[in-house]
Each structure stands twice: as structure tokens, then as C-alpha cells.
Amino acid sequence: MLMFVFSTGGLLFVFNRNNSFLVLAVMVLCSIFFNRHSIKKSKLKVSFLTFLFVSSLFVLNFLVVQTEQSLIKYSFFVITIFTTILTLFYFKNQQKELLFLTNLYKVLKLILYHSLISFIAYYFIKDQLFLITSKYHESLTFHYLFYYSPDEGSIFNLFGIEFCRNAGIFWEAGILQVYLQILFFLEINYFNKDKKLLALTLLGVLTTYSTTGLALIILQIIYFLVKEAKNNIVITSLVLVSLLFPLNSLFTANIKDKVTGQFESSFQKRLFDLTQPFFIALEYPLTGIGLDLDRFNEMRERFYISSDLNPSLNRFGIEQKVETTSKGSTNSVMYLLAGMGFPTAALFIWMFFKQKIITKHRIFWFIITFVSVMSSPLLLRPFFLMFIISGFMNFLNKIIVHKQQLV
């Protein structure tokens, strides 16, 4: 489970992608082999059909898009699908219904504790860090135990003490907050509702200084306290007020920094990643332009939005200043839309909603995760792809059961 989480945003996979995926695949295959006597043929059949169906969507996209695509990169998508289905198949074959969530819960707690220690440690070890680099990323590290962004915008001063935005073991702080949101959700709905753990998780989200993270944690706190209000409405109301006022102030300050302040470039990039891929998809509505990231970036660099958005955006007090970019999209939903077109993207999002892994408060879960993948390039990575796969598995399983009933 730890490797599976790392595969979606973890630095281990950023710096050692091929070897790490090989290790993950071998671990899953070995786990299935040692539990081969408990394999259910019905689950094996639906897993195989799901692999064929989902892979065919990527193969079809590769064949029909107008731009030349890399076979190697599409092969990697197929490998990702295969590994993800194997992982889901392994957990679905176990007798314990909540085994997946229990293991995920334990891993997320470890990630939380490590991230908090890392955040505090920065003040003491910031002069002992060294730089490590890969083709797409670079990071400062302390003996490969703690990792920090070398970007100046990641450093902030709190009461005269210098800190670095907390990214934990992930390549970006926004990804850490996504997993902390998931931990908060699981603690509220599936596990102990431990107030200390919830407080630590809240602290972890605050250390990421993520706009999306602050918005989602406020939403979760409101949701949690409304649920608890049935027990003691007076105390719950006091807690709600005492928490939301400072959090709202921090959120407002964060928004101001991102929209018009020193972090404006980050906001402009995310705004552009929301709008430009949508207009690309409008020009290629059925097939998109393909998922080859290099071709996608080349298209972005020479694609200009024909419609002037700023009159509409000005009504909300914002302005889009970026006209083009050669960098990949931070918005994985819009990347999917531009890469595969409206029909396939809509199908994937619907299956993301229809997943069968998180069954309690599924709509609220969908809101949290959908907003998260709208702000980070995570949707087609193994951890979040697994929820899409789960939706497909459930759909195909219903078809199989229906056919059996007819026979």
C-alpha cells in the first residue's frame, strides 16, 4: 500500500519511476501468488474484462488522434492500468471487507507523522541539505529522509522563523494535502474520530499552505461538526466558530497572495490550466489531441484561446494574464478532457463517481477527490485511477451477472 500511494505523486517514483513500478508490480504479483488459493474466478474474470475494456480506450485514442503519439508513453499507460487492476484484484480477493481502507489508513498516518517531523526539522537542518535532480524535477534532501522544494516561493516566514512549505515525501505540497484530506475523511467516516489525529491532520494541511487544501479542510470541518452537532449543539457551535474564524482568515490571506500577491504566478498557471485545455477540447471534441505529454505540451505552446475570457473573469475580480505555455497541466481533469475528448472523459469521470471502494458518504467523497484532481496531475496515476477502475469493474460485473440470470 505504501508503494501504491508513492506511485501517485511520491518522490520515489519521480526519481526512480521505471524501477519503482517494477518493484510495485512484482510485490503485487507475489502477493497474489501467495494467496492464489483464495482467488475467486468471478473476480478474475471481471478484472480481465476491465483490463481489456479500459486498455482499449487508450489504444483507440492512440490510433484515432490527429497528432503523432509516442507508443512508449501509451505502453506506460497500459502498464499502469495493469498494475492498478492487479492491486485492486488482490484486495478484492481478501476476506476482510475493509482491508484496503485499513491498510491505506495506516499508511496515511505514517505519511502525516513524517510530514510534520519534516516540517519542524527544516528549521534545524536547512543548511545541511543537498540537491537531487531528475529530468522533470529537483528537490533538496536531508540524507534522503526529508525533502524540500528549492523554489524561493516555497519558503515563508512565521513569527521570524523560516519554514518551507510542507510536501512530505511528495513532489509538491498540494499532493501531500490531498492525502491528508483523505486521512481526515477516513478518520471521520470509517475509523475512530480521534480528535488528536484530526487536529494533527488539520495542522498538516495548514503546513502545506495550499489554497485547495485550506478550502477542502474547512469544508470537511463543517461537515464533521454538523454531524457531531446532534450530540451537543452548544459545544459543537463553539468549536465551529473558534476554528472557522482563524481558518477563514488564513484562507483569505492565502487567496490574496495567490491572486494578486507574491504567488500570483501559481494562480495564473492553474487558471490557465483550467481554461486552455477546455478550448483545446472544443476544437477536438471527440478524440482530443492525445495523452502523449510531449505532444500535448507542444500543442499548448502554439494554441491560443480565440475567445476573450477576461471580460467574464473580471466580474469575479480576476484576470488571465498567461497566453500560452509549454508546460504540462496541473489540472488532470482538463488534461484528460483535452487528451481524450468529451465522451471518454465524461465516461471516466462517471466511473470515478460510481466507484465501490468508498461507499459511505460517496457524494462528499467525490467532491473532495474531484476538486483534488482538478488541482493536481493525479487522475491517471495508479491511486486515483483505481477508483475509475473500480467503477468499470462494478459496471462490467453487473453486465456479467445480468447475462447469467438470463441464461
Secondary structure, DSSP 8 states (H G I E B T S, - for coil): -HHHHHTTTBHHHHHSHHHHHHHHHHHHHHHHHHTGGG--HHHHHHHHHHHHHHHHHHHHHHHH-SS---HHHHHHHHHHHHHHHHHHHHHHTSS-TTHHHHHHHHHHHHHHHHHHHHHHHHHHHGGG-EEEE-SS-EEEEETTTEEE---GGGEEEETTEEEE---TTBSSHHHHHHHHHHHHHHHHHTS---HHHHHHHHHHHHHHT-HHHHHHHHHHHHHHHHHHTTT-HHHHHHHHHHHHHHHHHHHHHHHHHHHTSTTHHHHHHHHHHHHHHHHHHHHSTTT-S-S-HHHHHHHHHH---SS--HHHHHTTT--------SS--S-HHHHHHHHHHHHHHHHHHHHHHT-SS--TTHHHHHHHHHHHHHHSS-TTSHHHHHHHHHHHHHHHHHHHHHHHHH-
